[in-house]
Amino acid sequence: MWSLGCIAAELFLGLPLFPGTSEYKQVARIVEMLGVPPDHMLRQGKFTSKFFELTDKGVYRLKSEEQWARVRTLSLSLSLSLTSG
């Protein structure tokens, strides 16, 4: 539903609601505009660890773009080694 709503708004407005050149930048824009998603959603999210980290205080926060890039590079390298090996 979320995606459909975003697409409908983009078609109506003629502009993307959350522009970004990467997944990270789009998530960062959403967090900037709407705040961090609720803990219960992040705990159940399949890709939470890709974009968020749990602090010592038990609060989720968005990873830095550098942290996200390291995780992305590592998982890409692992995928390539599994397919070529």
C-alpha contacts under 8 A as a table, 3 or more apart, distances in Angstrom:
res1	aa1	res2	aa2	distance
1	M	4	L	5.08
1	M	5	G	6.10
2	W	5	G	5.16
2	W	6	C	6.24
3	S	6	C	5.07
3	S	7	I	6.12
4	L	7	I	5.12
4	L	8	A	6.08
5	G	8	A	5.10
5	G	9	A	6.11
6	C	9	A	5.12
6	C	10	E	6.08
6	C	16	P	7.90
6	C	17	L	6.74
7	I	10	E	5.04
7	I	11	L	6.13
8	A	11	L	5.16
8	A	12	F	6.15
9	A	12	F	5.06
9	A	13	L	5.88
9	A	14	G	7.95
9	A	16	P	7.88
9	A	17	L	7.34
10	E	13	L	5.17
10	E	14	G	5.27
10	E	15	L	5.15
10	E	16	P	5.04
10	E	17	L	6.38
11	L	14	G	5.23
11	L	15	L	7.38
13	L	16	P	7.89
16	P	19	P	5.44
18	F	26	Q	5.75
18	F	29	R	5.97
18	F	30	I	6.47
19	P	25	K	7.81
19	P	26	Q	6.13
19	P	29	R	7.54
20	G	23	E	7.23
20	G	24	Y	7.94
20	G	25	K	4.98
20	G	26	Q	4.83
20	G	29	R	7.65
21	T	25	K	6.40
21	T	26	Q	7.43
22	S	25	K	5.26
22	S	26	Q	6.38
23	E	26	Q	5.21
23	E	27	V	6.23
24	Y	27	V	5.13
24	Y	28	A	5.98
24	Y	51	F	7.01
24	Y	65	E	6.94
24	Y	68	W	7.22
25	K	28	A	4.94
25	K	29	R	6.07
26	Q	29	R	5.09
26	Q	30	I	6.29
27	V	30	I	5.07
27	V	31	V	6.17
27	V	51	F	7.79
28	A	31	V	5.09
28	A	32	E	6.01
28	A	62	L	7.37
29	R	32	E	4.95
29	R	33	M	6.17
30	I	33	M	5.22
30	I	34	L	5.72
30	I	35	G	7.12
31	V	34	L	5.26
31	V	35	G	4.36
31	V	36	V	5.16
31	V	37	P	7.50
31	V	62	L	7.96
32	E	35	G	5.73
34	L	37	P	7.98
36	V	60	Y	7.66
36	V	61	R	7.15
36	V	62	L	7.69
37	P	41	M	6.61
37	P	42	L	6.68
38	P	41	M	5.48
38	P	42	L	6.49
39	D	42	L	5.03
39	D	43	R	5.98
39	D	59	V	7.90
39	D	60	Y	7.20
40	H	43	R	5.20
40	H	44	Q	6.43
41	M	44	Q	5.32
41	M	45	G	5.96
42	L	45	G	4.95
42	L	48	T	5.71
42	L	60	Y	7.91
43	R	48	T	7.35
44	Q	48	T	7.98
45	G	48	T	5.18
46	K	49	S	7.93
47	F	50	K	5.28
47	F	51	F	7.05
48	T	51	F	5.60
48	T	52	F	5.55
48	T	53	E	7.84
49	S	52	F	5.26
49	S	53	E	6.15
50	K	68	W	6.53
50	K	71	V	6.85
50	K	72	R	7.74
51	F	62	L	5.93
51	F	63	K	5.65
51	F	68	W	6.28
52	F	60	Y	6.18
52	F	61	R	5.41
52	F	62	L	4.41
52	F	63	K	5.11
53	E	60	Y	5.53
53	E	61	R	5.58
53	E	62	L	6.41
53	E	63	K	6.07
54	L	57	K	7.88
54	L	58	G	5.77
54	L	59	V	5.53
54	L	60	Y	4.50
54	L	61	R	6.50
55	T	58	G	5.26
55	T	59	V	5.33
55	T	60	Y	6.15
55	T	61	R	7.15
56	D	59	V	7.44
63	K	66	E	7.95
63	K	67	Q	5.90
63	K	68	W	6.22
64	S	67	Q	5.19
64	S	68	W	6.30
65	E	68	W	5.06
65	E	69	A	6.09
66	E	69	A	5.04
66	E	70	R	6.28
67	Q	70	R	5.21
67	Q	71	V	6.43
68	W	71	V	5.25
68	W	72	R	6.09
69	A	72	R	4.97
69	A	73	T	5.97
70	R	73	T	5.13
70	R	74	L	6.05
71	V	74	L	5.12
71	V	75	S	6.16
72	R	75	S	5.30
72	R	76	L	6.09
73	T	76	L	5.09
73	T	77	S	6.08
74	L	77	S	5.15
74	L	78	L	6.18
75	S	78	L	5.02
75	S	79	S	6.11
76	L	79	S	5.05
76	L	80	L	6.17
77	S	80	L	5.14
77	S	81	S	6.17
78	L	81	S	5.18
78	L	82	L	6.22
79	S	82	L	5.20
79	S	83	T	6.30
80	L	83	T	5.25
80	L	84	S	6.05
81	S	84	S	5.28
81	S	85	G	5.74
82	L	85	G	5.40
